[in-house]
Amino acid sequence: MNPQVSKGIDGFLKHLELRSSSPHTVRAYRNELNRLAEYLGPEIRWKQVDHTLLRGYLSDLHERGLSKVSVARSLAAVRSLFKWLAKEAIVQQNPAKLVSRPKLPSKLPRVPTTEEINGLLDGPLPESAAFPERDRAIFELLYGCGLRNSELIGIELGDIDEANGLILVRGKGKKQRYVPLEGAAAAALESYRQARQALLNAAGRRTGKLFINRRGGPLTTRSVGRIVKQVAIAKGLPPDVHPHTLRHAFGTHMLAEGADLRAIQELLGHERLSTTQKYTHLSINQVMQVYDRTHPRAK
């Protein structure tokens, strides 16, 4: 790796850290940009990189078997890097702006129906659930509040406002929002908090984190993903269910019941309304399926 290239990547990653980017984001950018540096080799410096060379880099990624989504993610990282390099006057302009993004398939994620979600949440959890009160609270908050996995594990005890039925959620980019805590989600959380305190008392531990493992330590996103998948499969759902599936279901089902798109945007913590609008497409898909099944002239 050229020392100038290495220094530029390190400077950009430091910039991300100063902007309070998450460790996961910084790590992902590091992996993508180290792959670029490997392609550039020891001789090429930043000012020698043009759009033609970057197109060759993307072609190389494609030939190595990376999907269009992965190639697009690599290009996004390179664009961000060169934007920063230009701002720091290390290069005159951003050559990655002249490189077209791979055309991605418009594949909409499958969202469980309301009946499937009710079947998942109603009744006892499977015997494989290691901490039933906690696991039920995980499902109820992911679906009942539309949380991201990272937002769920980031909840502190002090973030819960029981008197007003609210939870303070820390989203992407250190942004905060309040989401309602009512009904089944509130009941599940209250039951879990009692079981949680009993476990911590027995273990002689204390923590401000809401969600903990069986040893009293903080729960990780990986653990949440494993819990969701295991319980969902045991309840008869397909194996592609993950925490974000429940967030998608939250937005889709609220829209189907007549919720305002901007209200859903606020609840999900989306910066742009266009991000929320994908739920419109999901609902239209469901409407079309109902039409095809039931309208006499559609058969």
Secondary structure, 3 states (H helix, E strand, C coil): CCHHHHHHHHHHHHHHHHCCCCHHHHHHHHHHHHHHHHHHCCCCCHHHCCHHHHHHHHHHHHHCCCCHHHHHHHHHHHHHHHHHHHHCCCCCCCHHHHCCCCCCCCCCCCCCCHHHHHHHHCCCCCCCCCCHHHHHHHHHHHHHHCCCHHHHHCCEHHHEECCCCEEEEECHHHCEEEEECCHHHHHHHHHHHHHHHHHHHHHCCCCCECCECCCCCECCHHHHHHHHHHHHHHCCCCCCCCHHHHHHHHHHHHHHCCCCHHHHHHHHCCCCHHHHCHHHHHHHHHHHHHHHHHCCCCC
